[in-house]
């Protein structure tokens, strides 16, 4: 399985697929427009969903620390896997947390490495590295069987996590799931573009 350089994806992913404006990134990349994006605000109709707990961090040898918030509860637990450049304080993540509270289920929301409160450099992130983030959350924090809820790019990562950890994943829920978005877009690139090292980065996971 190959991972695509996430910083480069912004240059050719359509706006409609990722809810993010396309950004032209050349060899001298300027990530200030991406990093300056304001956190998603909680709408007034979800007052109970405002963050109430402090951020915890999952420490991993030789890998960035992952910021997360965990709600204890009954099994099966639920893990929210956010979309491209989304963080754990988005409206979907918070609304699902409130839903889990109402039912008494365990719940985990987190930030990918390089995004939100997690450590890491966004410019160095790839889909493969974010896949490892999801597996770290499942392996180190989740207790018992889990229901994965993947939003947009999180739907793609959700599927890979289910394949890698079939014994821990009991169900999948997709929210505007971009299950094949990266593969489809990459296959549509001109050959010369797909081979440019500064444009797309591949590595085996």
C-alpha positions in Angstrom: 0.0 0.0 0.0 1.4 3.4 -0.9 0.8 6.7 1.0 0.4 10.0 -0.8 2.1 13.1 0.5 -0.8 15.1 2.1 0.8 18.5 1.6 0.8 17.8 -2.2 -2.8 16.6 -2.3 -4.1 20.1 -1.7 -2.8 21.1 -5.1 -5.1 18.8 -7.1 -7.9 17.5 -4.9 -11.2 19.1 -6.0 -12.9 21.5 -3.6 -16.1 19.5 -3.7 -14.5 16.3 -2.6 -12.6 17.7 0.4 -14.5 20.9 1.3 -11.1 22.7 1.0 -10.0 25.2 -1.5 -7.3 24.0 -3.9 -3.9 25.4 -3.2 -1.0 25.5 -5.6 2.1 24.2 -3.9 5.4 24.3 -5.7 8.9 23.3 -4.6 8.9 26.3 -2.2 5.7 25.5 -0.4 4.0 28.1 1.8 1.8 26.4 4.3 0.7 29.5 6.1 -2.8 29.6 4.3 -3.4 26.0 5.4 -2.1 26.4 9.0 -3.9 29.7 9.4 -7.3 27.9 9.1 -9.4 28.7 12.1 -10.8 25.8 14.2 -14.3 24.8 13.4 -16.7 26.6 15.7 -19.4 24.8 17.6 -22.8 26.1 16.4 -25.2 27.6 18.9 -27.6 24.7 18.5 -25.0 22.4 20.1 -24.2 24.2 23.4 -23.7 20.9 25.3 -21.0 19.8 22.8 -18.4 22.3 23.8 -15.1 20.8 25.0 -15.2 20.2 28.8 -12.1 18.1 29.3 -8.4 18.8 29.0 -6.4 17.3 26.1 -4.4 14.1 26.7 -1.5 13.0 24.7 -0.5 9.5 23.4 3.2 9.2 23.5 4.8 6.9 20.8 8.5 6.1 20.4 9.9 7.8 17.3 6.5 9.1 16.3 4.7 12.4 17.1 2.5 12.6 20.2 -1.2 12.4 19.4 -3.7 14.7 21.1 -6.9 13.0 22.1 -10.0 13.2 24.3 -11.6 10.1 25.7 -15.0 9.5 27.2 -15.3 6.4 29.3 -18.3 4.2 28.9 -19.7 0.8 27.8 -18.8 -1.3 24.9 -18.7 -1.1 21.9 -16.6 2.0 21.9 -16.8 4.6 19.2 -13.8 6.3 17.5 -14.2 9.3 15.3 -11.7 9.6 12.4 -11.7 13.1 11.0 -11.3 14.3 7.5 -8.4 16.1 5.8 -7.0 18.9 8.0 -10.0 18.6 10.4 -9.4 18.3 14.1 -11.1 16.7 17.1 -13.0 19.8 17.9 -15.1 19.9 14.8 -18.9 19.9 15.0 -19.2 16.3 13.9 -16.7 15.0 16.5 -18.4 17.0 19.3 -21.9 16.0 18.2 -21.0 12.3 18.2 -19.5 12.7 21.7 -22.7 14.1 23.0 -24.6 11.2 21.4 -22.3 8.7 23.1 -22.8 10.5 26.4 -26.5 10.1 26.1 -26.2 6.4 25.5 -23.3 5.8 27.9 -20.8 4.5 25.3 -17.1 5.0 25.3 -15.8 7.5 22.8 -12.4 8.7 21.5 -11.7 11.7 19.3 -8.2 12.7 18.3 -6.0 14.9 16.0 -3.7 13.5 13.3 0.0 14.1 13.6 0.7 17.6 12.3 -2.9 18.8 12.8 -4.6 20.5 15.7 -3.0 19.9 19.1 -0.9 16.9 18.0 2.8 17.1 17.5 4.4 16.8 14.0 4.9 18.8 10.8 2.1 18.9 8.4 4.5 19.2 5.4 5.9 15.8 6.3 2.6 14.0 6.8 1.3 11.3 4.4 -1.7 9.1 4.3 0.4 6.2 5.5 1.5 8.2 8.6 -2.1 9.1 9.3 -3.0 5.5 9.0 -0.5 4.7 11.7 -2.1 7.4 13.8 -5.4 5.6 13.6 -3.9 2.2 14.4 -2.1 3.7 17.4 -5.4 5.0 18.8 -7.0 1.6 18.3 -4.1 -0.3 19.7 -3.1 1.9 22.7 -6.4 3.6 23.8 -9.4 1.6 22.7 -10.8 -1.1 24.9 -12.8 -3.9 23.4 -14.6 -3.8 20.1 -14.9 -0.5 18.3 -17.2 1.3 15.9 -15.2 3.5 13.6 -16.9 6.7 12.2 -14.9 8.1 9.3 -15.5 11.5 7.8 -14.3 12.3 4.3 -10.6 11.2 4.2 -11.3 9.5 7.5 -13.5 7.1 5.7 -10.5 5.9 3.6 -8.4 5.5 6.8 -11.3 3.8 8.5 -11.4 1.1 5.9 -7.6 0.5 6.1 -7.8 0.3 9.9 -10.6 -2.2 9.7 -8.5 -4.4 7.4 -5.5 -4.1 9.7 -7.4 -4.7 12.9 -10.4 -6.9 12.0 -10.5 -8.4 15.5 -11.1 -4.9 17.1 -13.4 -3.3 14.6 -17.0 -4.5 14.7 -18.7 -1.8 12.5 -18.0 1.1 10.2 -20.0 4.3 9.7 -19.0 6.7 6.8 -19.9 10.4 6.8 -19.4 11.8 3.3 -16.8 9.1 2.9 -14.0 9.6 0.4 -13.2 6.0 0.2 -11.3 6.1 -3.1 -10.7 9.8 -3.5 -6.9 9.7 -3.4 -6.5 6.8 -5.7 -9.0 8.2 -8.2 -7.3 11.6 -8.2 -3.8 10.2 -8.5 -4.7 8.0 -11.4 -6.0 11.1 -13.2 -2.6 12.9 -12.9 -0.4 13.2 -16.0 2.5 10.8 -15.8 5.1 13.5 -15.6 3.3 15.1 -12.6 3.0 11.9 -10.7 6.7 11.3 -10.9 7.8 14.6 -9.6 9.4 14.0 -6.2 8.5 17.4 -4.8 4.9 16.9 -5.8 3.9 13.4 -4.7 5.7 11.3 -2.1 5.3 7.6 -1.9 6.5 5.2 0.6 5.5 1.7 1.7 3.6 1.1 4.9 
